Amino acid sequence: MAEHQAGSSNGIRQQSEADRDAIALRQMQEDISGKTPLDTIASREVPMVDVVRLRKTLGMSQERFCSHFGFRLGSVRNWEQGRRLPERPARILLRMIEDDPERVERFLREAY
């Protein structure tokens, strides 16, 4: 009887995963076909990050910060010295690092 119950809950779990997959596939097909308008988030402003403060809070040298998160050393030096501002994609990553550096590190470890 215990086997039957375990099998039933597994069947329910599989059904709900199948349902989620079907919903996700339908949404993706609607997105691709253009039926569903996508929210525009690319135009939203991403606030600046104090790169020096962030890096020092993490206890990293410029070199370690760059190799750890994938930035170019020259870019970080320019940002920190005020010669250039990070472009939007870099600001997004910097904000993510500032918000939850462990999560970004976890992502990088798992993805690469």
C-alpha positions, 0 to 999 in steps of 0.5 A: 500500500505504501508503494501505491501511495508513493507511486500516486504522489509521484504521478501527481508530481509528474503531472504537475511538472508536465502541466508546468512544461505545457504552460511554459511551452505555450507562453514561449510560443505566444512570445515568439509569435508576437501574440503576447506583448513583452514588458519593456524593461530595457528602457528602465534606468539602472542606478550607478554603483560605487565600484570602489566601495563595492570592491572594498566591501568584498575585500578584493583587489581590482585584479581579483574583482575582475577575474572573479566577476569577469570584468576587464581590469582597464574598465574597472580602473576607468570606473573607479577613477571616474574616467568612464561610467559602466554601461547598462549591462555592466551596471546591471551585473554590478547591482546584482553583485552589490545586492547578493554577491554569493548568489552571483558567485553561485551562478558563476560556479554552476554555469561555468 
